[in-house]
């Protein structure tokens, strides 16, 4: 066992022996780690929560056409001592490109042992294998990009990994889905409409368990990656490199980080409140609307920042979380 994992394991064990915590929540993180930089900090926050014993980062799914994106994810995992975390890459038969401002540099400047994107395990295989090996109702799915990989998984038939279909595995193994997507109460947001709105419609139509949405309007009020992080984060950190390459620490809305922060019940209850009196309706073009009419088969809610809370206070906690991770 790697020293970092041993330290985390001993911390969790001691905590549980003292009766101070429950078993960490298993998390699958599905990210479009390429165009924006909020994914980079969101992934670092997951490692911080794992270090604190709140979660077990069971797998990272990279839903992207950028050929350096999976290597970038593996490099970040490796930097934080979790290089053995499985990384699955979307395989949808389309040619790969390079368009990100940071994936190539991070994947080449920071060590990791993954090969080319073409040689990476597929998102479908990692989804199915991770869930088949998880206890029932034990996994929280966090998606912060478009839902092509999730649709592919939900549509998957039984195979040599599991006798269950993808939808059956989701029903049995996943207890909650935290989804960064949409605009509330209505609007049109990139994760839902670009590049694959059909996957959004399909995934929501075929999801019967709880799902909590973090909309565009929430993240835009929370700016991370500014001068504070620049002044305090070590320059040899991939998060530093990501923000430097993206916009040289001009700050960026924390859309994806909100979805990750919901894994921390203490922080979530401090900063956010839930609207749960209805469900999300998504049109074929990816636009969405909150329908304030509860439906028996839809366990939907979306988060809002509490009126007394400032976006700056949330941003500072997000930045501090990854600063404390590297102390």
Helices and strands as residue ranges (DSSP letters): H 3-17, E 25-31, H 38-51, E 55-62, H 69-79, E 86-89, H 103-109, G 117-119, H 123-132, E 139-143, H 148-154, H 166-173, E 174-180, E 186-188, H 190-193, H 197-205, E 210-214, H 216-219, E 223-224, H 227-232, H 238-247, E 252-253, H 255-261, H 265-271, E 272-275, E 279-282, E 287-291, E 300-305, H 311-325
